[in-house]
């Protein structure tokens, strides 16, 4: 009897010892095995998440969905390109016409060079340097230009961004030499040099032109075109007088133009800027200094350009247009087409060799061309004819 009890007691002790070992050993084993378990568990969890996501995407977004998610989905549905409507501030792109794509090997700016040589016998070429809005000007003039070289310089917003780099004369001289080297390389003609030079600017671009006209090197400039971009500060609190020293370089050049020695075209909108003189005020200031009356002149120079006044004397021409908004400011770029056509004919710019460029457009783009003509647009045609006659008369008399 006692042997049975001892046997049962020892058996119970063995079971208790076994259970104790299991209780202490099992957590340790589980912990050591956990990395392996996680390794195989991750793909399963990820796969499950993807499947859940597919189901979730198939359901329409609930009203309680986060706005950020709805916006993100909406952004993926972009309108087709055909739905885009061209505006004066975002013009349709007609390509490059007689020009190669932008040549960007200049230290400052980029160039449009004709596909075929447009040099004189001694290597001369006609050049227009445009400040501000270079690509917009490119879209405007490619259907018009026949051989003039175009350099475009975009330096940012505000006239100061354009005035600062050209405050030192060597900057402008370096730019001209850089352009001549680029043309010489492009045409494989070491004698390539600037024959005629015009400075054009839209909006803030006048800052560079003013800085250049203050220098002695300005005697190389044959033409100045200011498209809705001539401003100045006021010299008094009542805003009745303009700061004359800011406009002095333009007045000097305008006088040469009025005498038939140069060419100058100035346009203005009816925009009234805050705190400084408008292009209307500065344009009238130039006319006043020249003693040229501002007369009424009603015409539609483009679908978006309604002219209401102008002043003219010799090679100086000023024209004023209606419009007080951003679109009206952009629409003025269309006037560059007529300006380029005028300069090419006045300078007798050599046309691109063996090139007969005809516009591929079936109809003009509203606000992009400066009148309704498709092949050649020239709202200044009458003006440049008068200029040509004045030059011929001057040459005959001399």
Phi, psi and omega in degrees: 000316179292328179295320179297316180298318179296320180297315179296321180294317179294326178295319179294320178299321179296316177299317180297318179296320179296316180296322179297315179298318180297319182296322182274329186277325185298314178299321180296318179295318180297320181295318181291335181270350188299320178302319179294322178295316179296323183300319181272343181279330185300309179302321180298315180295317181296317180298321179295321180295317179298317179298319179295323181294321179298316179297321183292322180290327182293339179275142176295146181298136181283166179294339181269004180297152182291142179301323182301320181293318180294320178296319181297320178293319182296325183294337181286344181263085182273146177291154179289157181296328180294340181278350182288133180254125180288140177228165178302333179271353178211077190287155171294148185261111180275001182097211186242357177059234182280358187262156168283161173302163184313129173265120190246030181266017176275154176290331176222123176088191181213166187229149167255117180243134179302147179295328177247152184298138175230054181253153173283177183300327181265011176091012180282146176220152180266138188229136170242124175256117182251137180246123174081120178080041185300317183290325176295320178294320178303315180296332184279323191258351186295333177278354187249313188297145181240352180176354181288144176274141183238126171248128182244132181233120178239118186240008178116197184263147177090141183295332181296327179297334179266330182285319185303310183298333184256017177290338177256130185303326183297336180294316180291318178297319178297320179298315180297317179295321179297320179293317179298320178296319181295318179292320178300318179291319183291324182263356182058040180228107183292343181271004182302129180208158181287124178265310177234144185227127176235141177249124179234149180208142174245139176057238186290350183299342181298338181301319178290319182295319178298316180297322181289319182293342177282350186260161179294332180292351180295345179292348177277348184277126181261338183209148175227131177233123179242110183261104180043049183205061171223110182235167172203168174273169175267149180266355179217165183291333183281354178057044177249343181237138178267154177286106188296325184292336177286335182256354184304315180300324180287323178297317180299314180292322180298325179294319176296322179293318180297333178275359178086006181275333181227180174234135179216126176238129181232129175238156177215150173264192178251021180288137177250105182281161181275119169088355178214167188291142180280168177292335176294314181296317182289325178294319177293327178298316179298314180298321180296317180294332178274349183072030182255126181289143175269119186246157175292139180208098184266121179199159177250095183280346171197169179304337182243009181238106179255109181279142179229350179203162174199161175221137186216139175200116180059238179268013178256132178219128176237136178225139181246144185230154176284166176114127184237016183241180181299317180299321179294324177294316179292324182299336181294339180301333179301335180293342178297331179299311179294324180295317179294316178299320179297312182295319180298318180285324179291320179278347187057052181298131177300135180277156180301134184297132176054029181243127173232089186273126177238135182300140178272358181286142176272339177205153183292152177271128183303126175083352183263329176253160189260007157195193190273359178289144182263313187284311179222120183254126183207083180291347179260019186303313180298321181295314184287337173293318178295321178296317180298316178297322179294321179294317180297317179297320181293319179292322179294320182290331181275000000 
